[in-house]
Every structure is written in C-alpha cells, then in structure tokens.
C-alpha cells in the first residue's frame, strides 16, 4: 500500500489539535481504559483500518486486555468473555459505525442506557465518533501501520 499523503494529519494542525483535545477529554471521563480500547478496536475492525487496529491492539494490551479477548472481539456476540456493559458498548459501537445501515436502533440504545449513565452515554458516543474519524483519516490517505523488521515478508 502506498500512502497518499504522508503525515496527512499534520497538514491540518488545527484539526489535529481539536481531535487530540477530544481524545484527551476521554481520560477525564468514567469509561474504563480497556473498554475504550475494545470500542476503538471494534470500530476499526468494521472499517478495516489496519493502522488503528495495530495502535489499539497495542494500547489494549497495555491496559491489561487479554490476547484471547482481542482475538474473539469480532465474534463478541458469540463469546461469553465480555461483560454486559462491554456488550452494550460494542453493540452501540456497531450501530453507530454502521449508522447508515442501522439507524441506531432502539434495542441497542436501550442496552446502552441500562449500563451507562447519561454522561457516559455521551462520552461513549463521542469516542465512537472520534475513532470513526481517525479511521477515515488513516484509510482515506492510506496510512501504514508500523512494521517490525521481523514481520516484514521476505
């Protein structure tokens, strides 16, 4: 894959600064770091964003996430490894990431409202919006994820 614009985000410093300020705001909320990484990863899986998957798999591990839960994330509905709260967040993530198809259904919102207070619902929705924006930035300009020398195909 050949990047279309190297360092695309740097070409819009005010936009990047706003996105980074939004990201920083999540650290002051009540959402668990591991939950936020699962949400970021699930949206990035749906959007097929290798750059963001690489970043957030690394961050999820640093937040204490297990390898097995990362492997099974795409099939979270069929796995018993995720809590009710995580399931609500992942369902909302899918609904909003695919909003043109789903219309943000009441069932997904009801599950969300049962597990998250109103402030957390807004934080989570902003988080989902942010990762979808990051995915579009990285995918649109074909950003490449870091590659360790041992991972490069011979």
Backbone bond lengths (Angstrom), bond angles and torsions (degrees), N, CA, C in turn:
res aa  C-N    CA-C-N  psi(-1)  N-CA   C-N-CA  omega(-1)  CA-C   N-CA-C  phi
1 X - - - 1.445 - - 1.526 108.32 -
2 X 1.288 115.90 133.52 1.459 121.27 179.76 1.527 108.45 -106.35
3 X 1.342 117.21 121.34 1.466 119.46 178.26 1.526 111.22 -59.11
4 X 1.321 115.41 140.35 1.461 120.34 178.74 1.528 110.78 -79.84
5 X 1.311 116.04 -42.46 1.458 122.01 178.03 1.520 107.90 -136.68
6 X 1.310 118.06 110.18 1.463 118.21 175.91 1.527 109.55 -64.64
7 X 1.319 116.45 136.31 1.470 121.48 178.72 1.529 112.80 55.07
8 X 1.323 116.73 45.66 1.462 121.31 -176.56 1.521 112.39 -54.64
9 X 1.322 117.60 -40.55 1.461 120.36 -177.75 1.528 111.36 -62.27
10 X 1.305 117.23 -30.96 1.467 121.15 -179.05 1.528 112.20 -70.27
11 X 1.320 116.52 -16.50 1.466 120.42 179.88 1.524 111.81 -80.28
12 X 1.317 117.09 -9.81 1.470 122.68 176.64 1.527 107.68 -130.31
13 X 1.342 117.20 71.30 1.465 119.72 -172.04 1.526 114.48 -59.88
14 X 1.310 118.27 -35.21 1.472 119.32 178.98 1.520 111.23 -69.06
15 X 1.312 116.09 -39.44 1.454 119.79 176.38 1.514 111.19 -64.54
16 X 1.314 116.57 -43.86 1.457 121.17 178.01 1.520 110.32 -62.05
17 X 1.322 116.70 -42.07 1.465 120.71 178.71 1.532 110.60 -61.35
18 X 1.319 117.31 -40.69 1.469 120.95 178.50 1.527 110.66 -65.79
19 X 1.328 116.59 -42.49 1.465 120.14 178.50 1.528 110.70 -63.84
20 X 1.307 117.09 -40.81 1.468 120.77 179.63 1.534 110.60 -67.76
21 X 1.326 117.55 -35.39 1.467 120.59 176.32 1.527 110.12 -65.25
22 X 1.324 117.33 -40.20 1.466 120.65 176.18 1.526 109.86 -62.07
23 X 1.328 116.88 -46.22 1.462 120.52 177.75 1.532 111.03 -58.24
24 X 1.323 116.83 -43.41 1.468 121.09 -179.71 1.527 111.10 -62.87
25 X 1.328 117.48 -31.93 1.468 120.55 -179.22 1.523 111.76 -64.29
26 X 1.322 117.75 -27.85 1.459 120.48 -179.07 1.522 111.87 -66.68
27 X 1.314 117.16 -25.42 1.464 121.01 179.18 1.520 111.90 -70.65
28 X 1.326 116.55 -17.92 1.466 120.95 -178.63 1.522 112.44 -99.42
29 X 1.322 117.11 1.16 1.459 121.57 178.75 1.522 110.75 -91.03
30 X 1.312 115.23 -169.82 1.462 120.83 -176.93 1.530 113.52 -107.06
31 X 1.329 117.24 4.90 1.462 119.72 177.91 1.524 109.64 -74.67
32 X 1.319 115.42 137.41 1.452 121.51 -178.79 1.529 110.35 -68.57
33 X 1.349 117.39 138.47 1.467 120.01 179.83 1.535 113.44 -55.03
34 X 1.314 118.53 -42.83 1.467 120.53 -179.63 1.528 110.97 -65.03
35 X 1.325 117.25 -38.98 1.464 121.20 177.29 1.522 110.27 -62.47
36 X 1.322 116.89 -43.65 1.462 119.97 179.64 1.526 110.73 -61.22
37 X 1.319 117.44 -38.76 1.463 119.94 179.38 1.526 111.63 -69.13
38 X 1.335 117.76 -36.63 1.468 119.90 175.48 1.523 110.49 -62.09
39 X 1.313 116.07 -42.62 1.472 120.82 178.99 1.525 110.00 -62.78
40 X 1.314 116.53 -46.92 1.473 120.20 179.31 1.528 110.80 -60.95
41 X 1.316 115.75 -41.29 1.461 118.83 179.90 1.530 111.77 -67.50
42 X 1.340 116.88 -41.85 1.472 118.69 -177.84 1.522 110.83 -64.09
43 X 1.321 117.71 -44.18 1.467 119.88 177.26 1.524 110.13 -61.64
44 X 1.323 116.45 -41.73 1.466 120.56 -179.45 1.525 111.71 -67.21
45 X 1.333 117.99 -32.10 1.465 120.62 173.93 1.522 110.08 -63.94
46 X 1.322 115.97 -48.22 1.465 120.67 -179.13 1.524 110.32 -59.37
47 X 1.337 116.33 -41.09 1.462 121.86 -177.52 1.530 113.14 -85.10
48 X 1.325 117.32 -4.75 1.467 122.59 179.57 1.529 111.92 59.72
49 X 1.317 116.56 42.79 1.457 121.20 -178.93 1.533 109.87 -97.59
50 X 1.330 116.00 97.28 1.462 121.29 -178.20 1.531 111.50 -63.55
51 X 1.323 117.03 -38.28 1.463 120.50 179.93 1.526 110.00 -57.97
52 X 1.329 117.08 -50.62 1.470 121.10 -178.04 1.526 111.80 -71.45
53 X 1.321 117.92 -35.04 1.470 119.78 176.44 1.519 110.49 -62.49
54 X 1.298 117.37 -42.96 1.459 121.15 178.59 1.536 109.53 -60.31
55 X 1.318 116.38 -48.72 1.464 120.73 -178.39 1.524 111.98 -62.48
56 X 1.314 116.86 -47.42 1.457 119.36 -172.54 1.524 113.37 -81.37
57 X 1.324 118.24 -23.05 1.467 119.32 170.79 1.524 108.76 -66.64
58 X 1.315 116.37 -41.61 1.467 121.38 177.17 1.525 110.43 -62.63
59 X 1.333 116.65 -46.25 1.468 121.27 -179.92 1.527 111.54 -66.43
60 X 1.341 116.96 -37.26 1.465 120.20 179.29 1.525 110.82 -64.23
61 X 1.307 116.64 -41.70 1.467 119.98 176.76 1.525 110.28 -61.76
62 X 1.322 116.67 -41.95 1.470 120.92 178.94 1.525 111.13 -64.44
63 X 1.338 117.32 -28.51 1.469 122.07 178.27 1.527 111.62 -84.44
64 X 1.350 117.10 4.07 1.462 120.76 176.05 1.512 115.10 96.82
65 X 1.317 117.85 8.44 1.458 120.69 -178.74 1.523 110.23 -72.10
66 X 1.330 116.28 142.51 1.472 120.90 -178.76 1.524 110.68 -83.56
67 X 1.304 114.43 153.00 1.466 120.95 177.55 1.528 110.60 -59.02
68 X 1.336 117.31 -43.16 1.459 120.16 -176.12 1.529 111.11 -62.20
69 X 1.321 116.74 -42.43 1.469 118.77 179.00 1.531 111.17 -65.77
70 X 1.312 117.69 -33.30 1.459 120.44 175.97 1.526 110.38 -68.56
71 X 1.324 116.91 -41.27 1.470 120.54 179.41 1.529 111.38 -63.65
72 X 1.330 116.64 -37.03 1.467 120.63 -174.58 1.527 114.08 -92.20
73 X 1.313 117.19 1.40 1.466 120.06 -174.45 1.522 112.96 -56.35
74 X 1.302 117.84 -40.68 1.464 119.70 -179.20 1.532 111.72 -63.22
75 X 1.327 116.85 -24.91 1.466 122.11 179.79 1.533 110.92 -111.20
76 X 1.326 117.17 35.67 1.467 121.01 -175.17 1.518 112.85 -58.59
77 X 1.306 118.66 -31.48 1.473 120.83 -179.43 1.529 111.40 -66.06
78 X 1.318 116.94 -27.63 1.462 121.72 -177.93 1.522 112.95 -96.67
79 X 1.322 117.84 0.94 1.462 121.29 -176.52 1.522 111.09 -111.93
80 X 1.317 115.11 144.87 1.469 120.36 177.27 1.532 112.08 -90.97
81 X 1.319 117.46 7.42 1.462 120.89 -176.48 1.527 115.03 -80.85
82 X 1.326 117.65 -5.81 1.461 121.01 -174.83 1.523 110.44 -112.11
83 X 1.326 115.92 139.55 1.461 121.68 -178.53 1.525 110.87 -73.63
84 X 1.310 116.40 168.59 1.464 121.50 176.76 1.527 109.72 -60.30
85 X 1.327 116.62 -41.95 1.471 121.12 179.28 1.539 110.70 -63.36
86 X 1.320 117.09 -44.00 1.465 120.52 178.27 1.521 110.93 -64.08
87 X 1.332 116.50 -40.32 1.465 120.39 179.20 1.525 111.33 -62.58
88 X 1.329 115.67 -40.55 1.465 119.26 178.02 1.526 110.47 -63.36
89 X 1.329 116.58 -42.93 1.464 120.77 179.57 1.530 111.20 -65.79
90 X 1.321 117.06 -41.77 1.458 120.44 -179.42 1.530 111.34 -68.71
91 X 1.326 117.21 -38.20 1.464 120.24 176.04 1.518 111.69 -62.95
92 X 1.340 116.59 -42.09 1.464 121.59 178.21 1.533 109.88 -66.44
93 X 1.314 116.47 -38.14 1.468 120.85 177.52 1.518 110.64 -60.27
94 X 1.323 116.24 -48.03 1.465 119.44 179.30 1.519 111.14 -63.49
95 X 1.328 116.74 -43.54 1.463 120.28 -178.67 1.526 111.68 -60.96
96 X 1.328 117.60 -42.29 1.463 119.93 -177.89 1.527 112.51 -80.84
97 X 1.315 117.72 -32.44 1.458 119.81 177.36 1.524 110.13 -66.47
98 X 1.316 116.55 -33.12 1.466 122.85 179.54 1.530 110.93 -108.60
99 X 1.322 117.14 33.83 1.469 121.78 -170.21 1.527 113.31 -57.55
100 X 1.316 118.66 -32.26 1.468 119.95 178.53 1.526 111.10 -63.83
101 X 1.335 116.66 -27.85 1.452 121.22 178.67 1.520 112.63 -92.15
102 X 1.337 116.72 -35.99 1.460 119.97 -172.01 1.522 114.52 -94.13
103 X 1.330 116.79 -30.56 1.455 120.08 -175.37 1.523 113.16 68.90
104 X 1.320 117.65 18.23 1.474 122.77 -178.44 1.533 110.44 52.10
105 X 1.328 117.31 72.57 1.467 121.74 -172.78 1.528 114.38 -63.97
106 X 1.320 114.72 150.69 1.466 121.36 -179.77 1.525 111.81 -58.24
107 X 1.318 117.94 -37.35 1.471 120.14 -178.32 1.521 110.73 -61.02
108 X 1.320 118.01 -40.66 1.462 120.96 179.17 1.523 110.37 -69.41
109 X 1.335 116.49 -39.40 1.464 119.13 178.10 1.532 110.78 -66.87
110 X 1.310 117.34 -41.30 1.466 120.48 179.62 1.528 110.92 -60.66
111 X 1.326 117.25 -41.39 1.469 121.06 176.81 1.525 109.96 -63.08
112 X 1.321 116.40 -41.31 1.464 121.58 177.97 1.522 110.54 -62.02
113 X 1.327 116.79 -49.42 1.465 121.77 -176.58 1.526 112.19 -64.25
114 X 1.325 117.50 -26.20 1.464 121.37 178.84 1.530 112.25 -73.37
115 X 1.338 117.13 -20.86 1.468 121.00 -174.32 1.520 114.95 -116.34
116 X 1.317 117.48 -16.44 1.457 121.61 -175.12 1.518 109.98 -128.42
117 X 1.326 116.63 135.80 1.462 119.29 176.20 1.534 108.24 -72.15
118 X 1.349 117.89 167.15 1.472 119.76 -175.65 1.532 114.04 -55.41
119 X 1.328 118.30 -41.22 1.467 119.97 179.28 1.525 110.56 -63.61
120 X 1.323 117.15 -40.19 1.465 120.60 178.40 1.530 111.02 -67.73
121 X 1.323 117.13 -34.88 1.463 120.27 177.11 1.527 110.47 -60.40
122 X 1.330 115.93 -41.63 1.464 120.23 179.15 1.530 110.07 -69.51
123 X 1.338 116.87 -43.93 1.471 119.80 178.10 1.525 110.74 -57.74
124 X 1.316 116.23 -46.74 1.459 120.85 -178.91 1.529 110.82 -63.10
125 X 1.317 116.97 -41.55 1.459 120.73 179.92 1.524 110.93 -65.89
126 X 1.323 117.35 -39.45 1.470 120.39 174.73 1.531 110.96 -64.11
127 X 1.318 116.48 -40.80 1.471 120.90 177.90 1.528 110.67 -60.34
128 X 1.314 116.30 -44.61 1.468 120.89 179.44 1.524 110.11 -63.87
129 X 1.311 116.96 -42.70 1.461 120.12 176.86 1.519 111.58 -61.96
130 X 1.330 116.24 -41.50 1.467 120.29 -178.75 1.522 111.40 -64.34
131 X 1.332 117.72 -47.48 1.469 118.43 -177.52 1.521 110.49 -66.67
132 X 1.307 117.48 -33.64 1.463 118.72 175.94 1.523 110.86 -66.18
133 X 1.320 118.34 -36.53 1.471 121.04 175.54 1.527 110.75 -65.81
134 X 1.344 116.61 -45.11 1.465 119.93 177.67 1.528 110.33 -60.22
135 X 1.333 117.07 -43.15 1.465 120.27 178.96 1.520 110.59 -58.57
136 X 1.304 117.10 -43.70 1.459 120.57 -177.99 1.533 111.75 -67.71
137 X 1.307 116.03 -36.32 1.461 119.99 176.72 1.532 110.08 -64.90
138 X 1.317 116.31 -47.60 1.468 120.41 -177.19 1.535 111.72 -70.08
139 X 1.321 116.42 -43.45 1.465 120.05 179.72 1.525 111.80 -69.20
140 X 1.311 115.83 -44.82 1.462 120.02 -177.10 1.516 112.88 -59.30
141 X 1.321 115.85 -37.25 1.459 119.89 -178.88 1.525 112.68 -104.24
142 X 1.340 115.63 9.90 1.470 123.95 174.74 1.529 112.90 54.85
143 X 1.302 115.49 50.72 1.466 119.99 176.48 1.517 109.03 -66.97
144 X 1.314 115.52 139.04 1.451 120.55 178.75 1.521 110.13 -97.69
145 X 1.333 115.43 137.87 1.461 119.18 176.00 1.520 109.21 -74.62
146 X 1.331 117.36 157.38 1.469 119.09 177.41 1.528 110.51 -62.08
147 X 1.301 115.32 147.44 1.458 121.60 178.97 1.516 108.07 -130.04
148 X 1.326 115.45 126.49 1.458 120.05 174.59 1.511 108.57 -77.72
149 X 1.320 116.61 148.58 1.467 121.30 -176.41 1.532 111.98 -53.39
150 X 1.331 117.87 -37.15 1.462 120.04 -177.82 1.519 112.77 -71.68
151 X 1.362 116.75 -16.30 1.459 120.99 -178.57 1.539 112.84 -91.58
152 X 1.320 117.61 -9.51 1.452 120.84 -177.53 1.529 108.87 -74.13
153 X 1.333 115.59 130.86 1.466 119.94 179.44 1.520 109.75 -64.03
154 X 1.318 116.02 140.21 1.475 120.54 -178.65 1.504 111.05 -74.32
